[in-house]
Amino acid sequence: MFNYILKKEFLLIIRDIHALLVLFIMPAVFILIMSLALKNTYSDSFETKLKVAVITEENIDTTTFVKDLNKSSYFSADLLFEESLKTLIYDKNYDFVIKIDKDFKNKINTNEEDFQIQSYSKADTNKEYFSILKNSIVEIISKNIMKEYFIKSKIDGKVLSQLSQKINNSYIYKDDKTKTKPNSVQQSVPAWLVFSMFFILIPISNTFINEKNFGTISRIRSINVSLFPILLGKILPYFIINQIQVIIMILIGIYIVPLCGGDSLVINGNYLLIFCMSSAISICAICFALLIANISKTTEEATSIGGVINIIFAALGGIMVPKFVMPEFMQNITSYSPMSWGLEGLLEIFIRGGDFSNIKIYLLYLLIFATISLLLAYILLKKGRN
């Protein structure tokens, strides 16, 4: 009898084209978009440099300043004379406009109180970009001033100019064999994979609620089939669908994202651990979907309730916004989202090269959440039948 229950579920899944599109097309599109959008976040430079207009009078100091700014991996600077700020920013599309006095060096050396270097930009400009620009300006001017001091003191100025090249950062991984550099795809693939796995709620709620309303479950029960085989018959087919999602999304990260100009997905950890994490996430998502399907009376109600909860889980769990850019209190809240447990477990494998001991706590959280959801679904189903 259990074989027929499984056969029925697979037939229902295949016929639900719209749900399959949500499960496979939606996360694939999100992975492509977010991998490309976050590419600069993980890069040592910007693919498209920020345009900077430097408004000042031309002399050796201002020319050197613009030349040094152009050496940066982040900026493309032009020396301009007085011009409308709105024209430069909105018509000529400069990201920043800097106004600096031609004798800025003397004013800095004499510690003139009224001296300022004024920057202008659009209101929605990323504040991190201004921080990078500000640090670059300070570094350039400091180097030039110190260079003159070194020359007067007959000290080798190359020591200062080469100092930044002697400061390097190395990544420490939990697996000593791991040598790859983190990129945006390693964040996007696990994040949207977890998100898509939880949207298994749509096909499960559609089939389960229709079966309850049409009396299918009651007819199956009438031939002495207990509720647990019925629930298990729901879990196994959708578990397989989730694992197919995992394989396809990883392949998209490895092969499709690079074709669109992004980085290729590199997995630092063990594939068996990925299967362990994806299995726990899948069981958690399916059991949660069964709970929502038993709470709801109609498919529309299940889709609305489950969809809203999934989006809240995603927003709190670091799916939509990476956890590392959140303020501290938000990062603390993420630990209460099941999607966060799944994402952190996958990130341990994908990026940090972690082993089983690093993901076991996330596996435990997911399986506890799944067990509670399944028991509640069973109780509600049995109560409804009675």
C-alpha positions in Angstrom: 0.0 0.0 0.0 2.9 2.4 0.8 4.2 2.0 -2.8 0.8 3.3 -4.1 0.9 6.2 -1.8 4.4 7.2 -3.1 3.2 6.7 -6.7 0.3 9.0 -6.1 2.5 11.7 -4.6 5.0 11.6 -7.5 2.1 11.9 -10.0 0.7 14.9 -8.1 4.1 16.6 -8.0 4.7 16.1 -11.8 1.3 17.6 -12.6 1.8 20.7 -10.4 3.9 22.7 -13.0 3.5 26.0 -11.3 4.9 24.7 -8.0 7.8 23.1 -9.8 8.6 26.5 -11.5 8.7 28.1 -8.0 10.9 25.4 -6.6 13.5 25.4 -9.5 13.2 28.6 -11.6 12.8 31.1 -8.7 16.0 30.1 -6.7 18.0 29.8 -10.0 17.1 33.4 -10.9 17.9 34.7 -7.4 21.2 32.9 -7.3 22.2 34.5 -10.6 21.0 38.0 -9.6 22.5 38.0 -6.1 25.8 36.5 -7.1 26.4 39.2 -9.6 25.0 42.0 -7.3 27.2 41.0 -4.3 30.3 40.4 -6.5 32.0 43.7 -5.4 31.3 42.9 -1.7 33.8 40.0 -1.8 36.2 41.6 -4.3 39.4 43.5 -3.7 38.3 46.0 -6.4 35.2 47.2 -8.2 34.5 45.8 -11.6 33.2 49.2 -12.6 35.2 51.9 -10.8 33.4 54.8 -9.1 33.7 58.0 -11.1 35.1 60.9 -9.1 35.3 64.5 -10.2 38.0 66.6 -8.5 37.2 70.3 -8.7 40.3 72.5 -8.1 42.9 74.5 -9.8 45.6 72.6 -11.7 49.1 72.5 -10.2 51.7 69.8 -9.4 50.0 68.9 -6.1 46.4 68.6 -7.4 47.6 66.7 -10.5 49.6 64.3 -8.3 46.5 63.9 -6.1 44.3 62.9 -9.1 46.9 60.7 -10.5 47.3 58.8 -7.2 43.5 58.5 -6.9 43.4 56.8 -10.3 45.9 54.2 -9.1 43.2 53.0 -6.7 41.3 49.8 -7.6 38.1 51.6 -6.7 38.1 55.0 -8.4 38.4 56.7 -11.8 39.1 60.4 -11.2 39.1 63.5 -13.4 40.5 66.9 -12.7 37.9 69.5 -13.5 37.4 73.2 -13.0 34.3 74.9 -11.4 31.1 73.3 -12.7 27.5 72.7 -11.5 27.4 69.9 -8.9 24.0 68.7 -10.1 25.2 68.6 -13.7 28.2 66.5 -12.7 26.3 64.1 -10.5 23.0 63.7 -12.3 23.9 64.4 -16.0 27.5 63.3 -16.2 26.9 60.5 -13.7 29.9 61.1 -11.4 29.5 59.1 -8.2 31.4 61.7 -6.1 32.5 65.3 -6.6 35.4 66.5 -4.5 36.2 70.1 -3.9 39.8 70.7 -2.7 41.9 73.8 -2.4 44.9 74.0 -4.8 47.2 74.7 -1.8 45.8 72.0 0.4 49.2 70.8 1.5 50.2 74.1 3.0 46.9 74.4 4.8 47.3 70.9 6.3 50.9 71.6 7.3 49.9 74.9 9.0 46.9 73.2 10.6 44.4 75.8 9.2 41.2 75.5 11.1 38.8 76.4 8.3 40.4 74.0 5.8 38.0 71.3 4.5 37.9 68.8 1.7 34.2 68.7 0.7 32.7 65.6 -1.0 29.3 65.5 -2.7 27.2 62.6 -3.9 23.6 61.4 -4.5 21.5 60.8 -1.4 21.3 57.0 -2.0 25.1 56.5 -2.4 26.4 53.6 -0.3 28.1 55.0 2.8 30.7 52.3 2.6 31.8 53.8 -0.8 32.3 57.2 0.9 34.4 55.5 3.7 36.6 54.0 1.1 37.0 57.3 -0.7 37.7 59.1 2.6 40.4 56.6 3.6 41.9 56.8 0.1 42.2 60.6 0.3 43.7 60.5 3.7 46.2 57.9 2.6 47.2 59.7 -0.6 47.7 63.1 1.1 49.5 61.6 4.1 52.0 59.8 1.8 52.7 62.9 -0.2 53.3 65.0 2.9 55.5 62.3 4.5 57.4 61.9 1.2 58.5 65.5 1.3 59.5 65.2 4.9 61.6 62.1 4.1 63.3 63.9 1.2 64.2 66.8 3.5 65.4 64.4 6.2 67.3 62.4 3.6 65.3 59.3 4.5 64.4 56.7 1.8 60.8 57.5 0.9 60.3 54.1 -0.8 59.8 52.6 2.7 56.5 54.5 3.1 55.3 54.1 -0.5 55.7 50.3 -0.3 54.2 50.0 3.2 50.7 49.2 2.0 52.1 46.4 -0.2 53.6 44.7 2.8 50.2 44.5 4.6 48.4 41.4 3.5 45.4 39.4 4.7 45.3 35.6 4.7 42.2 33.5 5.3 42.2 30.9 8.1 40.1 27.8 7.3 39.0 25.0 9.6 40.3 22.5 7.0 44.1 23.1 6.4 43.7 21.8 2.8 41.4 24.7 1.9 43.1 27.5 -0.1 40.3 29.1 -2.1 39.2 32.7 -1.8 35.6 33.4 -0.6 33.2 34.9 -3.3 29.6 36.0 -3.6 28.4 32.7 -5.1 29.4 30.9 -1.9 27.0 33.1 -0.1 24.2 33.2 -2.7 23.9 29.5 -3.5 23.4 28.3 0.1 21.2 31.2 1.0 18.7 30.8 -1.9 18.9 27.1 -1.8 17.6 27.1 1.8 14.9 29.6 0.8 13.7 27.5 -2.1 13.7 24.3 -0.1 11.3 25.8 2.4 8.9 26.7 -0.5 8.2 23.0 -0.8 5.3 24.2 1.3 3.3 25.2 -1.9 3.0 21.8 -3.5 2.6 20.0 -0.2 -0.2 22.3 1.0 -2.0 22.1 -2.4 -2.1 18.3 -2.4 -2.6 17.7 1.3 -5.5 20.2 1.7 -7.2 19.0 -1.4 -6.9 15.4 -0.2 -8.4 16.3 3.2 -11.3 18.2 1.5 -12.0 15.5 -1.0 -11.9 12.7 1.6 -8.9 11.0 0.1 -7.1 10.6 3.4 -10.3 9.2 5.0 -10.7 6.6 2.3 -7.0 5.5 2.7 -7.6 5.3 6.5 -10.7 3.2 5.9 -8.5 0.3 4.7 -6.5 0.2 8.0 -3.6 2.5 7.0 -2.3 4.5 9.9 -1.6 8.2 9.8 2.2 7.9 10.0 2.6 6.0 6.7 0.4 8.7 5.1 2.6 11.4 6.5 5.7 9.5 5.5 4.3 9.1 2.0 4.3 12.9 1.9 7.8 13.3 3.2 9.8 10.9 1.0 8.8 12.3 -2.5 9.3 15.9 -1.5 12.6 15.0 0.2 13.8 13.7 -3.2 12.6 16.9 -4.9 14.6 18.9 -2.4 17.8 16.9 -3.1 17.3 17.5 -6.9 17.1 21.2 -6.0 20.4 21.0 -4.2 22.2 19.3 -7.1 20.7 21.8 -9.7 21.5 24.9 -7.7 25.1 23.8 -7.0 25.6 23.1 -10.7 24.2 26.6 -11.6 26.7 28.1 -9.2 29.6 26.1 -10.7 28.8 26.4 -14.4 26.0 29.0 -15.1 27.0 31.9 -12.9 30.5 32.2 -14.5 28.9 32.4 -17.9 27.0 35.5 -16.8 30.2 37.2 -15.5 30.1 36.1 -11.9 32.5 33.9 -9.9 32.4 30.1 -10.0 31.2 28.3 -6.9 34.0 26.5 -5.1 32.9 24.1 -2.3 35.6 23.8 0.4 33.9 21.1 2.5 32.9 17.5 2.1 30.0 16.6 -0.2 28.7 14.0 2.3 28.3 16.8 4.9 26.4 18.8 2.3 24.0 15.9 1.9 23.6 15.7 5.7 22.8 19.4 5.9 20.4 19.4 2.9 18.6 16.3 4.4 18.1 18.0 7.7 16.9 21.2 6.0 14.6 19.2 3.7 13.0 17.3 6.6 12.6 20.5 8.6 10.9 22.3 5.6 8.6 19.4 4.8 7.5 18.9 8.4 6.9 22.6 8.7 4.8 22.5 5.5 2.7 19.6 6.8 2.0 21.6 10.0 0.9 24.7 7.9 -1.2 22.4 5.7 -3.0 21.0 8.8 -3.6 24.4 10.3 -5.0 25.9 7.1 -8.5 25.1 5.7 -7.8 26.2 2.1 -4.7 26.2 -0.2 -4.9 30.0 -0.4 -4.8 30.3 3.3 -1.8 27.8 3.5 0.1 29.7 0.8 -0.6 33.1 2.5 0.3 32.0 6.0 3.3 29.8 5.0 4.6 32.3 2.5 4.6 35.1 5.0 6.3 33.0 7.7 8.9 31.8 5.1 9.7 35.4 4.1 10.0 36.4 7.8 12.3 33.4 8.4 14.4 34.4 5.3 14.6 38.1 6.4 15.7 37.2 9.9 17.9 34.3 8.8 20.4 36.1 6.7 18.9 34.9 3.4 17.8 38.2 1.9 20.5 40.3 3.6 23.8 38.6 4.5 24.3 38.3 8.3 27.6 40.1 8.3 26.1 43.4 7.2 23.4 43.3 9.9 23.7 45.3 13.1 24.6 43.2 16.2 21.1 43.0 17.6 19.8 41.7 14.3 22.6 39.1 14.1 21.5 37.8 17.5 17.9 37.5 16.3 18.9 35.3 13.3 19.7 32.4 15.6 15.9 31.9 16.1 15.2 31.3 12.4 15.3 27.7 11.0 16.6 29.1 7.7 19.5 30.6 9.6 20.4 27.2 11.0 20.4 25.7 7.5 22.3 28.6 6.0 25.0 28.7 8.7 25.5 24.9 8.4 26.0 25.1 4.7 28.3 28.1 5.0 30.4 26.1 7.4 30.9 23.6 4.6 31.0 25.8 1.5 33.2 28.6 2.8 35.0 27.7 6.1 35.8 24.0 5.3 34.2 22.8 8.5 33.7 19.2 9.5 30.8 17.4 11.2 31.6 18.8 14.6 31.0 22.3 13.2 27.5 21.5 11.8 26.1 19.1 14.3 24.5 21.8 16.4 22.6 23.1 13.3 21.6 19.6 12.4 20.2 19.1 15.9 18.2 22.4 15.8 16.7 21.5 12.4 15.7 18.0 13.5 14.2 19.2 16.7 12.1 21.8 14.8 11.1 19.1 12.3 10.1 16.7 15.1 7.9 19.3 16.9 6.3 20.3 13.6 5.6 16.7 12.6 4.1 15.8 16.0 1.8 18.9 15.9 0.8 18.0 12.3 0.0 14.5 13.4 -2.0 15.6 16.4 -4.0 18.2 14.3 -4.7 15.6 11.6 -5.9 13.0 14.1 -8.0 15.5 15.9 -9.5 16.7 12.6 -10.3 13.1 11.7 -12.0 12.5 15.0 
